[in-house]
Amino acid sequence: MWYWSRNMSNRRPFATTKHPLFEWIQIRVHDMPAKSRLSSYIRIAVVLLAIYCTADAMAETSIKPSLGAHLTYDDNIIFTHYKPVSDWIYEILPAVEINYEDERNSVNLLASGQGQHFNTESDLDTFDVDVNLIARRQQTERLKYSITGRYARDTTLDQTLLETGQLLRRENRQLYSVLPEVEWMINERSSVSASLPWVKVNYDWAGNVDYDTLYFYLTYSYLLPNGNTKLFARPDIGRMNYDTGDYRTADFMCGIEHNFSERLYARLLGGFNYTDARTDIVVLDRIIWNGEDYEFITRKETQKDHYWGWVAEGEIKWLWDRGYLMASFTRRVSASGYGQPVINMYFTPTFSWRITERLTGRVAGGISQVKSQNLTYDQNYWTYSARPSLTYRLTPFVNIGIYYVYQYLDDIEYSNNRDRNRIIFRVDIRDFNLHLNF
Protein backbone atom coordinates (compact mmCIF):
# COMPACT_ATOMS: atom_id res chain seq x y z
CA MET A 1 0.00 0.00 0.00
CA TRP A 2 1.11 3.55 -0.57
CA TYR A 3 1.64 5.59 2.53
CA TRP A 4 1.47 9.38 2.69
CA SER A 5 2.31 11.23 5.90
CA ARG A 6 1.94 14.93 6.51
CA ASN A 7 3.13 17.13 9.37
CA MET A 8 0.40 19.62 10.18
CA SER A 9 2.10 21.58 12.96
CA ASN A 10 1.31 24.89 11.20
CA ARG A 11 -2.41 24.25 11.23
CA ARG A 12 -4.68 25.98 13.71
CA PRO A 13 -6.22 23.61 16.27
CA PHE A 14 -9.84 22.70 15.76
CA ALA A 15 -11.29 23.26 19.21
CA THR A 16 -15.02 23.02 19.69
CA THR A 17 -17.09 21.48 22.42
CA LYS A 18 -19.96 20.42 20.16
CA HIS A 19 -20.22 18.58 16.87
CA PRO A 20 -23.44 19.74 15.11
CA LEU A 21 -22.24 17.93 11.98
CA PHE A 22 -23.12 14.59 13.59
CA GLU A 23 -26.74 15.64 14.10
CA TRP A 24 -26.87 17.03 10.54
CA ILE A 25 -25.70 13.70 9.15
CA GLN A 26 -28.44 11.78 11.00
CA ILE A 27 -31.14 14.15 9.73
CA ARG A 28 -29.85 14.13 6.16
CA VAL A 29 -29.64 10.31 6.01
CA HIS A 30 -33.36 9.98 6.69
CA ASP A 31 -34.21 12.65 4.07
CA MET A 32 -31.97 11.40 1.25
CA PRO A 33 -33.56 9.79 -1.84
CA ALA A 34 -32.29 6.24 -2.24
CA LYS A 35 -30.50 6.87 -5.56
CA SER A 36 -28.52 9.82 -4.21
CA ARG A 37 -27.36 8.31 -0.93
CA LEU A 38 -24.06 6.92 -2.24
CA SER A 39 -22.93 10.33 -3.49
CA SER A 40 -24.20 11.87 -0.26
CA TYR A 41 -22.12 9.46 1.81
CA ILE A 42 -19.06 10.35 -0.23
CA ARG A 43 -19.73 14.07 0.27
CA ILE A 44 -20.16 13.52 4.00
CA ALA A 45 -16.84 11.66 4.10
CA VAL A 46 -15.07 14.49 2.27
CA VAL A 47 -16.54 17.09 4.64
CA LEU A 48 -15.45 15.11 7.70
CA LEU A 49 -11.96 14.64 6.31
CA ALA A 50 -11.69 18.36 5.52
CA ILE A 51 -12.81 19.36 9.02
CA TYR A 52 -10.52 16.96 10.81
CA CYS A 53 -7.59 17.88 8.63
CA THR A 54 -7.71 21.32 10.29
CA ALA A 55 -7.34 19.77 13.71
CA ASP A 56 -4.59 19.61 16.31
CA ALA A 57 -0.87 19.71 15.67
CA MET A 58 1.28 16.73 14.72
CA ALA A 59 -1.38 15.19 12.49
CA GLU A 60 -0.70 12.38 10.08
CA THR A 61 -2.58 11.31 6.97
CA SER A 62 -2.12 8.05 5.07
CA ILE A 63 -3.53 6.80 1.78
CA LYS A 64 -3.29 3.05 1.22
CA PRO A 65 -4.62 1.53 -2.01
CA SER A 66 -4.73 -2.20 -2.64
CA LEU A 67 -5.80 -4.55 -5.43
CA GLY A 68 -6.82 -8.19 -5.52
CA ALA A 69 -7.46 -10.63 -8.38
CA HIS A 70 -9.31 -13.89 -7.68
CA LEU A 71 -10.18 -16.92 -9.77
CA THR A 72 -12.97 -19.04 -8.22
CA TYR A 73 -14.53 -22.35 -9.12
CA ASP A 74 -18.01 -22.75 -7.57
CA ASP A 75 -20.05 -25.93 -8.00
CA ASN A 76 -23.33 -24.34 -6.80
CA ILE A 77 -23.24 -20.66 -7.69
CA ILE A 78 -26.70 -19.78 -6.34
CA PHE A 79 -26.56 -22.29 -3.45
CA THR A 80 -29.71 -24.18 -4.40
CA HIS A 81 -30.95 -27.68 -3.61
CA TYR A 82 -32.49 -28.06 -7.08
CA LYS A 83 -30.22 -28.62 -10.10
CA PRO A 84 -27.03 -26.87 -8.91
CA VAL A 85 -25.10 -24.94 -11.57
CA SER A 86 -21.29 -24.68 -11.54
CA ASP A 87 -19.13 -21.96 -13.07
CA TRP A 88 -15.77 -20.19 -13.04
CA ILE A 89 -15.82 -16.67 -11.62
CA TYR A 90 -13.24 -13.96 -12.34
CA GLU A 91 -13.03 -11.29 -9.65
CA ILE A 92 -11.19 -8.02 -9.21
CA LEU A 93 -11.16 -6.24 -5.83
CA PRO A 94 -9.85 -2.64 -5.76
CA ALA A 95 -9.78 -0.75 -2.45
CA VAL A 96 -8.43 2.42 -0.90
CA GLU A 97 -8.09 3.31 2.76
CA ILE A 98 -7.59 6.88 3.99
CA ASN A 99 -6.57 7.47 7.60
CA TYR A 100 -6.19 10.72 9.47
CA GLU A 101 -5.03 10.98 13.08
CA ASP A 102 -3.88 13.68 15.47
CA GLU A 103 -3.84 14.11 19.24
CA ARG A 104 -7.63 14.25 19.56
CA ASN A 105 -9.18 13.11 16.33
CA SER A 106 -9.09 10.19 13.94
CA VAL A 107 -10.90 9.48 10.69
CA ASN A 108 -10.84 6.22 8.75
CA LEU A 109 -12.42 5.91 5.31
CA LEU A 110 -12.37 2.54 3.54
CA ALA A 111 -13.88 2.20 0.07
CA SER A 112 -13.77 -1.16 -1.68
CA GLY A 113 -15.26 -2.79 -4.74
CA GLN A 114 -15.74 -6.34 -5.98
CA GLY A 115 -16.30 -7.01 -9.66
CA GLN A 116 -17.48 -10.48 -10.64
CA HIS A 117 -17.63 -11.96 -14.15
CA PHE A 118 -19.12 -15.44 -14.56
CA ASN A 119 -17.63 -17.48 -17.37
CA THR A 120 -20.95 -19.06 -18.43
CA GLU A 121 -23.73 -17.45 -16.39
CA SER A 122 -22.81 -13.91 -17.39
CA ASP A 123 -26.25 -12.55 -16.43
CA LEU A 124 -25.02 -12.81 -12.81
CA ASP A 125 -22.13 -10.39 -13.39
CA THR A 126 -21.99 -7.67 -10.72
CA PHE A 127 -19.84 -4.91 -9.31
CA ASP A 128 -20.37 -4.47 -5.57
CA VAL A 129 -19.42 -1.36 -3.60
CA ASP A 130 -18.80 -0.99 0.13
CA VAL A 131 -17.91 2.35 1.77
CA ASN A 132 -17.16 2.60 5.52
CA LEU A 133 -16.41 5.74 7.49
CA ILE A 134 -15.39 6.05 11.15
CA ALA A 135 -14.71 9.45 12.78
CA ARG A 136 -13.68 9.74 16.44
CA ARG A 137 -12.87 12.65 18.74
CA GLN A 138 -11.40 12.68 22.25
CA GLN A 139 -13.13 15.83 23.48
CA THR A 140 -11.69 15.72 27.02
CA GLU A 141 -9.80 13.19 29.10
CA ARG A 142 -13.14 11.65 30.09
CA LEU A 143 -15.40 12.35 27.11
CA LYS A 144 -15.13 10.92 23.61
CA TYR A 145 -17.57 10.41 20.81
CA SER A 146 -17.67 8.89 17.37
CA ILE A 147 -19.82 8.37 14.32
CA THR A 148 -19.74 5.40 11.97
CA GLY A 149 -21.40 5.26 8.57
CA ARG A 150 -21.68 2.62 5.89
CA TYR A 151 -23.10 2.29 2.40
CA ALA A 152 -23.10 -1.07 0.59
CA ARG A 153 -24.48 -2.17 -2.75
CA ASP A 154 -24.04 -5.90 -3.13
CA THR A 155 -25.87 -9.19 -3.67
CA THR A 156 -27.79 -10.92 -0.93
CA LEU A 157 -26.56 -14.48 -1.28
CA ASP A 158 -22.91 -14.31 -0.27
CA GLN A 159 -22.84 -11.16 1.87
CA THR A 160 -26.02 -11.84 3.85
CA LEU A 161 -25.02 -15.46 4.41
CA LEU A 162 -21.56 -14.36 5.57
CA GLU A 163 -22.72 -11.51 7.83
CA THR A 164 -25.86 -13.02 9.40
CA GLY A 165 -26.15 -16.68 8.39
CA GLN A 166 -29.42 -15.85 6.58
CA LEU A 167 -30.04 -17.43 3.18
CA LEU A 168 -31.82 -15.14 0.70
CA ARG A 169 -32.29 -15.40 -3.04
CA ARG A 170 -29.36 -13.92 -4.97
CA GLU A 171 -30.52 -10.40 -5.80
CA ASN A 172 -29.16 -6.87 -5.39
CA ARG A 173 -29.24 -5.21 -1.98
CA GLN A 174 -28.54 -1.69 -0.79
CA LEU A 175 -27.62 -1.08 2.85
CA TYR A 176 -27.30 2.24 4.70
CA SER A 177 -26.23 2.59 8.32
CA VAL A 178 -25.28 5.36 10.75
CA LEU A 179 -24.01 4.80 14.29
CA PRO A 180 -23.38 7.80 16.60
CA GLU A 181 -21.82 6.93 19.98
CA VAL A 182 -20.64 8.81 23.06
CA GLU A 183 -18.60 7.49 26.02
CA TRP A 184 -18.09 9.15 29.41
CA MET A 185 -15.44 8.04 31.93
CA ILE A 186 -17.13 8.54 35.29
CA ASN A 187 -13.94 7.80 37.21
CA GLU A 188 -10.86 5.61 36.88
CA ARG A 189 -12.93 2.43 37.11
CA SER A 190 -16.38 3.25 35.77
CA SER A 191 -17.61 4.35 32.36
CA VAL A 192 -20.92 4.63 30.55
CA SER A 193 -21.58 4.75 26.80
CA ALA A 194 -24.65 5.32 24.67
CA SER A 195 -25.18 4.56 20.98
CA LEU A 196 -28.03 4.93 18.49
CA PRO A 197 -27.51 2.61 15.47
CA TRP A 198 -29.83 3.03 12.48
CA VAL A 199 -29.90 0.63 9.52
CA LYS A 200 -31.98 0.58 6.35
CA VAL A 201 -31.95 -2.25 3.80
CA ASN A 202 -33.58 -2.19 0.36
CA TYR A 203 -33.88 -5.23 -1.91
CA ASP A 204 -34.37 -5.21 -5.69
CA TRP A 205 -36.41 -8.44 -5.62
CA ALA A 206 -39.99 -8.07 -4.40
CA GLY A 207 -39.81 -11.44 -2.63
CA ASN A 208 -37.40 -9.99 -0.06
CA VAL A 209 -38.95 -7.45 2.31
CA ASP A 210 -37.29 -4.05 2.88
CA TYR A 211 -36.83 -2.92 6.47
CA ASP A 212 -35.22 -0.35 8.72
CA THR A 213 -34.11 -0.67 12.35
CA LEU A 214 -33.33 1.79 15.11
CA TYR A 215 -31.84 0.84 18.49
CA PHE A 216 -30.67 2.58 21.63
CA TYR A 217 -27.86 0.91 23.60
CA LEU A 218 -26.69 1.94 27.06
CA THR A 219 -23.58 0.21 28.44
CA TYR A 220 -22.08 0.51 31.90
CA SER A 221 -18.66 -1.00 32.67
CA TYR A 222 -16.70 -1.30 35.90
CA LEU A 223 -13.01 -2.23 36.16
CA LEU A 224 -12.22 -4.42 39.17
CA PRO A 225 -9.24 -3.57 41.41
CA ASN A 226 -7.11 -6.31 39.79
CA GLY A 227 -6.97 -4.17 36.64
CA ASN A 228 -7.67 -7.14 34.35
CA THR A 229 -11.39 -7.75 34.80
CA LYS A 230 -14.36 -5.67 33.68
CA LEU A 231 -18.04 -6.13 34.54
CA PHE A 232 -20.76 -5.01 32.12
CA ALA A 233 -24.46 -4.19 32.17
CA ARG A 234 -26.14 -3.40 28.83
CA PRO A 235 -29.85 -2.69 28.37
CA ASP A 236 -31.16 -1.78 24.92
CA ILE A 237 -34.44 -1.14 23.16
CA GLY A 238 -35.12 -1.27 19.44
CA ARG A 239 -37.61 -1.13 16.62
CA MET A 240 -37.78 -3.14 13.39
CA ASN A 241 -40.09 -1.67 10.79
CA TYR A 242 -41.42 -3.57 7.75
CA ASP A 243 -44.24 -2.87 5.32
CA THR A 244 -45.78 -6.05 6.69
CA GLY A 245 -45.51 -5.24 10.38
CA ASP A 246 -43.80 -3.51 13.26
CA TYR A 247 -41.66 -5.16 15.93
CA ARG A 248 -40.33 -3.72 19.21
CA THR A 249 -37.56 -5.44 21.14
CA ALA A 250 -35.85 -5.02 24.50
CA ASP A 251 -32.71 -6.79 25.73
CA PHE A 252 -30.88 -6.80 29.02
CA MET A 253 -27.42 -8.37 29.20
CA CYS A 254 -24.75 -8.61 31.90
CA GLY A 255 -21.26 -9.94 31.48
CA ILE A 256 -17.59 -10.02 32.19
CA GLU A 257 -14.34 -9.69 30.27
CA HIS A 258 -10.93 -10.73 31.57
CA ASN A 259 -7.33 -10.42 30.38
CA PHE A 260 -5.68 -13.61 31.56
CA SER A 261 -2.38 -12.34 30.16
CA GLU A 262 -1.12 -10.00 27.47
CA ARG A 263 -1.97 -12.71 24.94
CA LEU A 264 -5.17 -14.30 26.25
CA TYR A 265 -8.49 -12.44 26.47
CA ALA A 266 -12.09 -13.57 26.93
CA ARG A 267 -15.50 -11.87 27.13
CA LEU A 268 -18.96 -13.26 27.86
CA LEU A 269 -22.36 -11.58 28.14
CA GLY A 270 -25.79 -13.13 28.59
CA GLY A 271 -29.35 -12.06 29.28
CA PHE A 272 -32.91 -12.06 28.00
CA ASN A 273 -34.90 -10.63 25.10
CA TYR A 274 -38.52 -9.51 24.82
CA THR A 275 -40.17 -8.94 21.43
CA ASP A 276 -43.56 -7.32 20.86
CA ALA A 277 -44.80 -8.26 17.38
CA ARG A 278 -47.53 -6.56 15.37
CA THR A 279 -47.90 -8.28 12.02
CA ASP A 280 -50.26 -7.19 9.26
CA ILE A 281 -52.13 -10.13 7.76
CA VAL A 282 -54.77 -10.33 5.02
CA VAL A 283 -57.88 -12.40 5.86
CA LEU A 284 -60.94 -13.33 3.81
CA ASP A 285 -63.91 -11.21 4.85
CA ARG A 286 -66.69 -12.51 2.59
CA ILE A 287 -67.49 -13.91 -0.83
CA ILE A 288 -70.16 -12.28 -2.96
CA TRP A 289 -71.77 -13.12 -6.30
CA ASN A 290 -71.89 -10.22 -8.74
CA GLY A 291 -74.09 -11.98 -11.29
CA GLU A 292 -71.18 -13.24 -13.38
CA ASP A 293 -68.52 -14.44 -10.98
CA TYR A 294 -67.59 -14.64 -7.33
CA GLU A 295 -65.69 -11.76 -5.69
CA PHE A 296 -63.41 -12.38 -2.75
CA ILE A 297 -63.44 -9.47 -0.30
CA THR A 298 -60.46 -9.30 2.02
CA ARG A 299 -59.44 -7.06 4.87
CA LYS A 300 -56.20 -6.33 6.68
CA GLU A 301 -55.84 -7.23 10.34
CA THR A 302 -53.04 -6.73 12.83
CA GLN A 303 -51.93 -9.87 14.62
CA LYS A 304 -50.35 -9.17 18.02
CA ASP A 305 -47.87 -11.53 19.69
CA HIS A 306 -45.02 -11.35 22.15
CA TYR A 307 -42.01 -13.57 22.71
CA TRP A 308 -39.38 -14.13 25.38
CA GLY A 309 -35.95 -15.64 24.80
CA TRP A 310 -32.30 -15.60 25.80
CA VAL A 311 -29.46 -13.73 24.12
CA ALA A 312 -25.69 -14.00 24.50
CA GLU A 313 -22.34 -12.78 23.17
CA GLY A 314 -18.88 -14.21 23.73
CA GLU A 315 -15.39 -14.15 22.28
CA ILE A 316 -11.91 -15.40 23.03
CA LYS A 317 -8.53 -14.35 21.61
CA TRP A 318 -5.31 -16.25 22.18
CA LEU A 319 -2.10 -14.98 20.57
CA TRP A 320 1.19 -16.83 20.05
CA ASP A 321 4.48 -15.88 18.47
CA ARG A 322 3.59 -17.67 15.24
CA GLY A 323 -0.20 -17.54 15.20
CA TYR A 324 -3.48 -17.03 16.99
CA LEU A 325 -6.82 -18.59 17.88
CA MET A 326 -10.00 -16.53 17.82
CA ALA A 327 -13.62 -17.57 18.34
CA SER A 328 -16.90 -15.74 18.79
CA PHE A 329 -20.45 -16.77 19.72
CA THR A 330 -23.65 -14.74 19.32
CA ARG A 331 -27.33 -15.39 19.89
CA ARG A 332 -29.70 -12.49 19.23
CA VAL A 333 -32.96 -11.44 17.64
CA SER A 334 -32.18 -9.83 14.26
CA ALA A 335 -34.02 -8.23 11.38
CA SER A 336 -34.20 -10.26 8.17
CA GLY A 337 -35.33 -10.07 4.56
CA TYR A 338 -38.17 -12.50 5.35
CA GLY A 339 -40.43 -9.70 6.63
CA GLN A 340 -40.04 -10.62 10.29
CA PRO A 341 -37.32 -10.92 12.96
CA VAL A 342 -35.44 -14.18 13.31
CA ILE A 343 -33.35 -15.75 16.03
CA ASN A 344 -29.73 -15.66 14.83
CA MET A 345 -27.20 -17.92 16.53
CA TYR A 346 -23.69 -18.44 15.19
CA PHE A 347 -20.26 -19.65 16.29
CA THR A 348 -17.15 -18.69 14.26
CA PRO A 349 -13.69 -20.05 15.19
CA THR A 350 -10.44 -19.12 13.37
CA PHE A 351 -6.99 -20.63 13.77
CA SER A 352 -3.92 -19.15 12.03
CA TRP A 353 -0.30 -20.37 12.09
CA ARG A 354 2.82 -19.01 10.38
CA ILE A 355 4.47 -22.15 9.01
CA THR A 356 7.54 -20.34 7.69
CA GLU A 357 8.50 -16.69 7.40
CA ARG A 358 6.52 -16.46 4.14
CA LEU A 359 3.95 -19.26 4.36
CA THR A 360 0.84 -19.01 6.59
CA GLY A 361 -1.91 -21.56 7.08
CA ARG A 362 -5.36 -20.70 8.33
CA VAL A 363 -8.50 -22.68 9.16
CA ALA A 364 -11.80 -20.87 9.75
CA GLY A 365 -15.24 -22.29 10.27
CA GLY A 366 -18.77 -21.45 11.21
CA ILE A 367 -21.96 -22.92 12.63
CA SER A 368 -25.13 -20.83 12.47
CA GLN A 369 -28.86 -21.23 13.00
CA VAL A 370 -31.69 -19.06 11.69
CA LYS A 371 -35.12 -19.63 13.22
CA SER A 372 -38.37 -17.69 12.91
CA GLN A 373 -40.00 -16.30 16.04
CA ASN A 374 -43.53 -16.81 14.70
CA LEU A 375 -45.45 -18.71 12.03
CA THR A 376 -45.84 -15.91 9.47
CA TYR A 377 -43.01 -17.32 7.36
CA ASP A 378 -41.40 -20.41 8.86
CA GLN A 379 -37.61 -20.56 8.75
CA ASN A 380 -35.49 -23.05 10.64
CA TYR A 381 -32.14 -24.13 9.25
CA TRP A 382 -28.51 -24.69 10.26
CA THR A 383 -25.50 -23.73 8.16
CA TYR A 384 -22.05 -25.28 8.54
CA SER A 385 -18.89 -24.00 6.86
CA ALA A 386 -15.18 -24.80 6.73
CA ARG A 387 -12.53 -22.53 5.12
CA PRO A 388 -8.91 -23.79 5.12
CA SER A 389 -6.33 -21.70 3.26
CA LEU A 390 -2.62 -21.26 2.50
CA THR A 391 -1.07 -17.87 1.68
CA TYR A 392 2.48 -17.21 0.53
CA ARG A 393 4.23 -13.83 0.68
CA LEU A 394 5.78 -13.75 -2.78
CA THR A 395 7.31 -10.27 -2.35
CA PRO A 396 6.98 -7.61 0.35
CA PHE A 397 3.95 -6.30 -1.57
CA VAL A 398 2.40 -9.38 -3.20
CA ASN A 399 0.63 -12.35 -1.59
CA ILE A 400 -0.64 -15.42 -3.41
CA GLY A 401 -3.00 -17.92 -1.88
CA ILE A 402 -5.30 -20.86 -2.36
CA TYR A 403 -8.56 -21.15 -0.41
CA TYR A 404 -11.17 -23.88 -0.10
CA VAL A 405 -14.70 -23.14 1.14
CA TYR A 406 -17.31 -25.77 1.98
CA GLN A 407 -20.86 -24.90 3.03
CA TYR A 408 -23.71 -27.20 4.01
CA LEU A 409 -27.26 -26.08 4.83
CA ASP A 410 -29.52 -28.37 6.87
CA ASP A 411 -33.11 -27.20 6.31
CA ILE A 412 -35.11 -28.44 9.32
CA GLU A 413 -38.44 -26.97 8.20
CA TYR A 414 -38.58 -27.94 4.51
CA SER A 415 -35.76 -30.54 4.12
CA ASN A 416 -34.27 -28.59 1.20
CA ASN A 417 -30.72 -29.48 2.18
CA ARG A 418 -27.85 -28.33 -0.03
CA ASP A 419 -24.08 -27.98 -0.10
CA ARG A 420 -21.46 -26.02 -1.97
CA ASN A 421 -17.74 -26.29 -2.77
CA ARG A 422 -15.54 -23.40 -3.83
CA ILE A 423 -11.83 -23.25 -4.69
CA ILE A 424 -10.30 -19.77 -4.85
CA PHE A 425 -6.91 -18.75 -6.25
CA ARG A 426 -5.90 -15.27 -5.06
CA VAL A 427 -3.28 -12.64 -5.85
CA ASP A 428 -3.30 -9.60 -3.54
CA ILE A 429 -1.15 -6.48 -3.92
CA ARG A 430 -0.85 -4.48 -0.70
CA ASP A 431 1.52 -3.12 1.95
CA PHE A 432 3.30 -0.93 -0.59
CA ASN A 433 4.52 2.12 1.38
CA LEU A 434 5.46 5.42 -0.22
CA HIS A 435 6.47 8.10 2.32
CA LEU A 436 5.96 11.76 1.43
CA ASN A 437 6.78 14.37 4.06
CA PHE A 438 6.16 18.06 3.56
C-alpha positions, 0 to 999 in steps of 0.5 A: 500500500502507498503511505502518505504522511503529513506534518500539520504543525502549522495548522490551527487547532480545531477546538469546539465542544460540540459537533453539530455535523453529527446531528446534521448527518443523521437528519440528512440520512433519513431525508436522502432519496435512495438513488442519491445516498451513495454520493451523499455518503461520499460528500459527508466523508469528504466534509469530515476529512476536511474538518478533521484535517484542520485539527490539532498539531502533529497530524498524520494522513495516510492513503493506502490503495490495494488490489486483488485478483481472484479466480474461483470455481463454484459448483453451486453458484446460487446455493440451491438444492435443485439442479445446482449450476457450476461456473468459473468466476473472475473477480477483481477487488480494488480498495483504498483506505484513507486514515487521518489521526492527530492528538484528539481526532481520527478518521478512517475511510475505507472504500472497496469494490468487488467485480465479478464476471461469470464465465458461463452465467454472465447474467449474474455479473456484478460490481459491488461497492462498500464504503465505511467511514469512522470518525472519532474525537477525544473531546476531554480526558473523560469524554469521547464520541464517534460516528460510523457510517456505511453504504453497501451495494451488493448481492444478498446471497454471499454477503447476507449469508456471511454476515448473518447466516441468513439465506436469501435469493441472490438479488441486489441489496442496498444497505445504509447505516449510521451509528453515533456513539458517546462514552463518558469516563465517570472515574478511573474504574467506571464508564458509561456509553450510549449509541443509536444505530440506524440501519436501512436495507432495500432489496431489488427483488420483491420477494425480499422485504425491505426494512429499517431498524433503530436501536438505543444501547446503554452500556455501563462498565466497571473495572475491578481492582485487579486491573484485568477484569471488567463487569458489564451491564447493557440494556437496549431497546429497538424497533424493526419496521417492515411494510408487513408489520412492526416489531419492538424489542428489548434486551438486558445483558450482563457480562464479564471480560478478563485479560488472563495475560497479554496474549489471552483475552475472553469476554462473555455476556448473557441475558434475556430478550422480549419482542412485541410483534404486530404483524399485518395479515390479510384475511378473507372477509366474505365472498359475494356473487356479482351476477357473473362471478364470485368476488373475494373481499379481504381485509387487513388485520393486525396480529399481536404476539409477544415472545421471550428468549435468551441472548448472548455474546462471547469471544476469546482471543489467544495470541502466540508468536507464530499464530493465533486462535479466535472464536466468537459466539452470538445469539440475538434477535435480528431483522431479516429479509423474510419480513419478520425478525429471526433468532440468529445464533452463530459460532465462528472459530479461526486458527492461524499459524505461520508455518515459515517466514513467508507461508501461513496456514489458516482454518476458519469455520462457522456454525449458524442457526436461523429460526423464525420467532412466529409462524408468518413465514417459517424458517429453521435451518442450520448452516455449517462451513469450513474454510482452510487456506494457504497464503504465501508472501511472494514479495513484500507487496504481493501475496498469493494464496489458495482457499477452499470453502465448503458450506452445508445447509440443513433445512429443518423446516422444509428438508431442502438441504444443499451444499457447496464447494468453492476453490479460490486462487488469489493474488493480492497487492498491498503493503506498498509504502510510499512516504511523502513528508512536507 
